[in-house]
Structures are given as C-alpha cells and as structure tokens.
Amino acid sequence: MPGYNVETNTQRIGELDYRVRALTDRRQYSDPDGEAERAGVTPASWPLFGVLWPAGIALAEAMSVIPIAGLRILEVGCGLGLSSLVLARRGADITASDHHPLAEAFMRHNTDLNDLAPIPFSHAAWGGPDPGLGRFDLLIGADVLYEHEHPRLLAAFLALHANPTVQFVMADAGRGHCGRFSERMLAQGYTRVEKRVQFGGSWPPGAGGRMLTYDRAGPPVAAGRA
C-alpha cells in the first residue's frame, strides 16, 4: 500500500533502546487497493496504527518489568508493535494482532530494526470470525477504546481468547469508553485495579492516563454477557 511517509525513531524503554519506524504525519491516508476499506478502517482512523502514542510507550514500559515466565501473551491492537518488541527481547511467548492492513508489515520491519526473530502476527478483527489464535494467559493493549463500539467488541474478543485464569493489562488514555468496558469485564469475572500514570507528550491532558489491570482466577462468571 504505497503513498505514505515514514521516519525511524529511537525509543528508550527501561535500560534498552528500540528503533521504531512510524508515520511522519497523523493525517495521511492511502488506500489505493481498498484494503483498509474492506477491513473497516475509515480514512480518519487509517493513520492511527502508525503513530507511537504516549499510551503505547507507557504499556511498553510496563511490559519491560512484568512477570512473563510460562505465560502465553497476546497484544491486541498492536500498531507499531513496541510492547511486543519489548516482550520478544525479554524472551516472552508473544503474539501480536491488529486488523490494520499495514500493521504486520510495519511490525516486521521494526522487528528487523531491532535484530529480533519474527513475532507471530494475526490480522484479528475484534468483531470478525475466530482467527484460530487459541487462548492466552496475559493479554495487553494500549489506547484501544477510541470508538464507541470498542468496549463491546474488545470484551467479546477477550472472552474468546482468554484462559480461565488470565490477566489483561491496558494503558488507557481517557477517551471516555472505559467505564462500559469495565462493566463487561467485571461481568466476566474479572477484578480491576487502576493506577494513574502521567503519560509523556501532550495526551492525555491534566492528570494523565491510567494503567488498568483486570485479573480473573477461574472460569468466566458470565461469558455470554460479552
């Protein structure tokens, strides 16, 4: 999919540097073959996958220290894949997923930039058919609730791919949909812990964002609720 401008930046996470190719312009759009349209990606949201957002950096920081031994991990809405890169460098069993047509190519390039082995990737649409990913012990995502329907779709996707004992860690930039998402997660048997975090950059304003951790120990309480 040609017609976009990129740049490569260096981002320090923990004690290590990561090279990341990103879009130079958050307003650019190119879909000459209609791939994005068929995937349900609107012109307004097309460039969002290719930006290294403050919430994504905060999630990557959290992934640099989170326990990973023996866990099967899935990043949802991975975008440029920074958190997946951090986990891969730590030796985690990490799979990345995103429904944007360009996400896999950008993440593959970023994997090569950091001299890492290819990270398994799935074009998993939250409202689409089961992509055959199986189930995971830890699922993560950053700034993934930016559309009105995302709380319902994401909760349903997690219900499909979460083990009975599971943790979901989300960096939330305060876009206003988190309450409805939390209701659905609590109905599935999760507990929630919230920690306020001052993200870098200019978003979100004021008190900053939140790191939300949803834990469940045992079978879902009401899986059909999702």
C-alpha positions, 0 to 999 in steps of 0.5 A, spaced: 500 500 500 504 505 497 503 513 498 505 514 505 511 517 509 515 514 514 521 516 519 525 511 524 525 513 531 529 511 537 525 509 543 528 508 550 524 503 554 527 501 561 535 500 560 534 498 552 533 502 546 528 500 540 528 503 533 521 504 531 519 506 524 512 510 524 508 515 520 511 522 519 504 525 519 497 523 523 493 525 517 495 521 511 491 516 508 492 511 502 488 506 500 489 505 493 487 497 493 481 498 498 484 494 503 483 498 509 476 499 506 474 492 506 477 491 513 473 497 516 478 502 517 475 509 515 480 514 512 480 518 519 482 512 523 487 509 517 493 513 520 492 511 527 496 504 527 502 508 525 503 513 530 507 511 537 502 514 542 504 516 549 499 510 551 503 505 547 510 507 550 507 507 557 504 499 556 511 498 553 514 500 559 510 496 563 511 490 559 519 491 560 518 489 568 512 484 568 512 477 570 512 473 563 515 466 565 510 460 562 505 465 560 502 465 553 501 473 551 497 476 546 497 484 544 491 486 541 491 492 537 498 492 536 500 498 531 507 499 531 508 493 535 513 496 541 510 492 547 511 486 543 518 488 541 519 489 548 516 482 550 520 478 544 527 481 547 525 479 554 524 472 551 516 472 552 511 467 548 508 473 544 503 474 539 501 480 536 494 482 532 491 488 529 486 488 523 490 494 520 492 492 513 499 495 514 500 493 521 504 486 520 508 489 515 510 495 519 511 490 525 516 486 521 520 491 519 521 494 526 522 487 528 528 487 523 530 494 526 531 491 532 535 484 530 529 480 533 526 473 530 519 474 527 513 475 532 507 471 530 502 476 527 494 475 526 490 480 522 484 479 528 478 483 527 475 484 534 468 483 531 470 478 525 470 470 525 475 466 530 482 467 527 484 460 530 489 464 535 487 459 541 487 462 548 492 466 552 494 467 559 496 475 559 493 479 554 495 487 553 493 493 549 494 500 549 489 506 547 484 501 544 477 504 546 477 510 541 470 508 538 464 507 541 463 500 539 470 498 542 468 496 549 463 491 546 467 488 541 474 488 545 470 484 551 467 479 546 474 478 543 477 477 550 472 472 552 474 468 546 481 468 547 482 468 554 484 462 559 480 461 565 485 464 569 488 470 565 490 477 566 489 483 561 493 489 562 491 496 558 494 503 558 488 507 557 488 514 555 481 517 557 477 517 551 471 516 555 469 508 553 472 505 559 467 505 564 462 500 559 468 496 558 469 495 565 462 493 566 463 487 561 469 485 564 467 485 571 461 481 568 466 476 566 469 475 572 474 479 572 477 484 578 480 491 576 485 495 579 487 502 576 493 506 577 494 513 574 500 514 570 502 521 567 503 519 560 509 523 556 507 528 550 501 532 550 495 526 551 492 525 555 491 532 558 491 534 566 492 528 570 494 523 565 492 516 563 491 510 567 494 503 567 488 498 568 489 491 570 483 486 570 485 479 573 480 473 573 482 466 577 477 461 574 472 460 569 468 466 566 462 468 571 458 470 565 461 469 558 455 470 554 454 477 557 460 479 552 
